[in-house]
Amino acid sequence: MAVTKFRLATYKAVDDFFNDARMIGIISRQKEYQLCWEVNRTLGFKFKMNNKLEVMLLKKDKKCFFTVYEFEERMRFTTHYLYNNHYKAEYLIPELKHMDYIWLIKGDYYSDDEVGWLMDAIRKINNMQLITLINPAELKSRENLVL
């Protein structure tokens, strides 16, 4: 009797996750809680750490935990995620080693102009060194961001 094996098409789930997403890379010397406090204060957002979303990866036989902060804009059907890209010399997205944080905007409310405005507002926050738009399709390890 033949046994049928099913394989989960994870690439489809990853593509669907990033279908309506924008990604911003941030280089800053601030700790993640300080960065979130400044963003909340400056932009009126309400980022909070979500321990349920914390990303755990096994790298070089050690567990690496990457914190995730979340802010939901219910009226705009948009959720913002702020990922810490570093954990004890390991990276959530190895292709972006130079980025300290990755801001993911999930939802189709924000236009290109609004994302540009948001990036300009983030640049004005103290201790920001670089703010740049990232294309998720170009990242090999983008599945690490899927929640």
Secondary structure by P-SEA (a helix, b strand, c coil): cbbbbbbbaaaaaaaaaaccbbbbbbbccccaaaaaaaaaaacccccccccccbbbbbcccbbbbbbbbbbbcccccbbbbbbbccccccccccccccccbbbbbccccccaaaaaaaaaaaaacccccbbbbbccccccccccccc
